[in-house]
């Protein structure tokens, strides 16, 4: 596949999602970038802002398998991964696959599941495999978790631990639309069931091919140093208690490579890193108590660091 073909396919996929999700072009683009980079997405915002709708639209736009789990406090890890079932007819155990055996898994309201169930997703997300009763089962090469959560809930929810947050490549916010976009949303979503009209525009094989191309995108030595400087700055920032680990730096490079390829380039430039740094890094930090109450406090810290850290000016 040529670079121009990748760009065309990305535009086609993006336009397909925009039929349902209005006014969130940047969010859609970053979500597609995460998919090509092999990462997972956490969507956070108030109820009714379109988080689940965005996840379902992306899933329906891809010609692959997708499953949705409504996370609840009584959900068990086996409800996600699967169980060994004793078949009376054959007199032996048979493994019944859970919903995690898919290409795109939508975990709706993930913070309503108890910590034990949340931990059931960790191996799936990090190792792309599931271990049940000592047997390991590989997941598909294209496997993406799109989780949603409501930050305003205070009862019946379990805060995601930092270790699990670190497994998400990006944390995205829907936010309230502009007045013009709100008017379009009211019109589009009350005149017809737009989600029913969404057809697949990209195959799983095409995603696999683009993912391989992402891995081959070139990154200059000075850009590796640039990412390292950004990550290390979070560790001695005056507003940060816990800075970003190596995994966060690796995630930023992967995301930047995907953004570069989607822009029609086989090499990364500093703007690719800046374009996704707030969404890749902000949820991986722990701010001081006085700073946590600020809305978008983590994102503001990352943006300030991007202003401070010197941008490479050498030919790339």
Residue pairs with C-beta under 8 A, 6 or more apart in sequence:
1 206
1 209
1 210
1 213
3 261
3 264
3 265
3 266
4 264
6 210
6 213
6 261
6 262
6 264
7 262
7 263
7 264
9 201
9 202
9 206
9 210
10 32
10 262
12 201
12 202
13 32
13 61
13 62
13 201
13 202
14 25
14 28
14 29
14 32
16 57
16 61
16 198
16 199
16 201
17 28
17 54
17 57
17 58
17 61
18 25
18 28
19 57
19 194
19 197
19 198
20 53
20 54
20 57
20 188
20 194
20 195
20 198
21 27
21 28
21 50
21 53
21 54
21 57
22 177
22 181
22 184
22 185
22 188
23 177
23 178
23 180
23 181
23 184
23 185
24 50
24 54
24 174
24 177
27 54
27 172
27 173
27 174
28 54
29 262
30 170
30 172
30 255
30 259
30 276
30 279
31 41
31 54
31 58
31 146
31 170
31 172
32 58
32 262
33 255
33 258
33 259
33 262
33 276
34 40
34 41
34 144
34 169
34 170
34 255
34 258
35 58
35 144
35 207
36 207
36 210
36 211
36 214
36 258
36 261
36 262
37 169
37 211
37 214
37 254
37 255
37 257
37 258
38 144
38 211
38 254
39 144
39 168
39 169
39 170
39 251
39 254
39 255
40 125
40 144
40 145
40 146
40 147
40 167
40 168
40 169
41 55
41 144
41 145
41 146
41 147
41 168
41 169
41 170
41 171
41 172
42 110
42 147
42 148
42 149
42 160
42 165
42 168
42 170
42 171
42 172
42 283
43 51
43 54
43 55
43 146
43 147
43 148
43 149
43 171
43 172
43 173
43 174
44 51
44 148
44 149
44 150
44 151
44 171
44 172
44 173
45 51
45 150
45 151
45 173
45 174
45 175
46 150
46 151
46 152
47 150
47 152
49 174
49 175
49 176
50 174
51 148
51 174
52 106
52 108
52 148
53 195
54 174
55 104
55 106
55 108
55 146
55 148
56 66
56 68
56 106
56 195
57 195
57 198
58 104
58 146
59 66
59 104
59 106
59 146
60 66
60 195
60 198
60 199
60 200
61 198
61 199
61 200
61 201
61 202
62 103
62 104
62 200
62 202
62 203
62 204
62 207
63 200
63 202
63 203
63 204
64 102
64 103
64 104
64 142
64 203
64 204
64 207
65 102
65 103
65 104
66 102
66 103
66 104
66 105
66 106
67 99
67 100
67 102
67 104
67 105
67 106
68 99
68 105
68 106
68 108
69 75
69 79
69 80
69 99
69 105
69 106
69 107
69 108
70 108
70 109
71 107
71 108
71 109
71 110
71 111
71 112
71 113
71 117
72 112
72 113
73 112
73 113
73 114
73 156
73 158
75 113
75 114
75 117
76 116
76 117
76 120
77 116
77 117
77 119
77 120
78 98
78 120
78 132
79 98
79 99
79 117
80 98
80 99
80 100
80 117
80 120
80 121
80 124
81 98
81 100
81 120
81 124
81 130
81 132
82 95
82 96
82 97
82 98
82 100
82 101
82 130
82 132
82 137
83 95
83 96
83 98
83 132
84 93
84 94
84 95
84 96
84 132
84 133
85 93
85 94
85 95
85 96
86 92
86 93
86 94
87 93
87 94
95 132
95 135
95 137
97 137
98 130
99 105
100 121
100 124
100 130
100 139
101 130
101 137
101 139
101 140
102 140
102 143
103 140
103 142
103 143
103 144
103 204
104 143
104 144
104 146
105 124
105 143
105 144
105 145
105 146
106 146
106 147
106 148
107 113
107 121
107 145
107 146
107 147
107 148
108 147
108 148
109 148
109 149
109 150
110 118
110 121
110 147
110 148
110 149
110 160
111 149
111 150
111 153
111 157
111 158
111 159
111 160
112 153
112 156
112 157
112 158
113 158
114 158
115 158
115 161
118 158
118 160
118 161
118 164
119 164
121 145
121 164
121 167
122 163
122 164
122 167
123 129
123 130
123 131
124 130
124 139
124 143
124 145
125 145
125 167
125 168
126 167
128 138
128 139
128 141
128 143
129 136
129 137
129 138
129 139
130 136
130 137
130 139
131 137
140 204
141 208
141 211
142 204
142 207
142 208
142 211
145 168
147 168
149 157
149 160
150 157
162 242
162 284
162 286
165 171
165 283
165 284
166 245
166 247
166 248
166 284
168 283
169 251
169 254
169 255
169 280
170 255
170 276
170 279
170 280
171 279
171 282
171 283
172 279
176 182
177 185
188 194
210 261
213 261
213 266
214 254
214 257
214 258
214 261
215 257
216 266
217 257
217 258
217 260
217 261
217 265
217 266
217 267
217 268
218 266
218 267
218 268
219 253
219 256
219 257
219 267
219 268
220 267
220 268
220 312
220 314
220 316
222 312
222 314
222 316
223 256
223 268
223 269
223 270
223 273
223 312
223 316
224 253
225 312
226 270
226 273
226 309
226 311
226 312
227 249
227 252
227 253
227 256
227 273
228 249
229 309
229 310
230 249
230 252
230 273
230 277
230 281
230 305
230 306
230 309
231 243
231 244
231 246
231 248
231 249
231 252
231 281
232 243
233 305
233 308
233 309
234 240
234 243
234 244
234 281
234 285
234 301
234 302
234 305
235 243
235 244
236 243
237 243
237 301
237 305
239 287
239 288
239 291
239 297
239 301
240 285
240 286
240 287
240 288
240 301
241 286
241 287
241 288
242 285
242 286
243 285
244 281
244 284
244 285
245 284
247 284
248 280
248 281
248 284
251 280
252 273
252 276
252 277
252 280
252 281
253 268
255 276
255 279
255 280
256 268
256 272
256 273
256 275
256 276
257 268
257 272
259 272
259 275
259 276
260 266
260 267
260 268
260 269
260 272
263 272
267 316
268 316
269 316
270 311
270 312
270 316
274 306
277 302
277 306
278 299
278 302
278 303
281 302
282 298
282 299
282 301
282 302
283 298
285 298
285 301
285 302
287 297
287 298
287 301
291 297
291 301
294 300
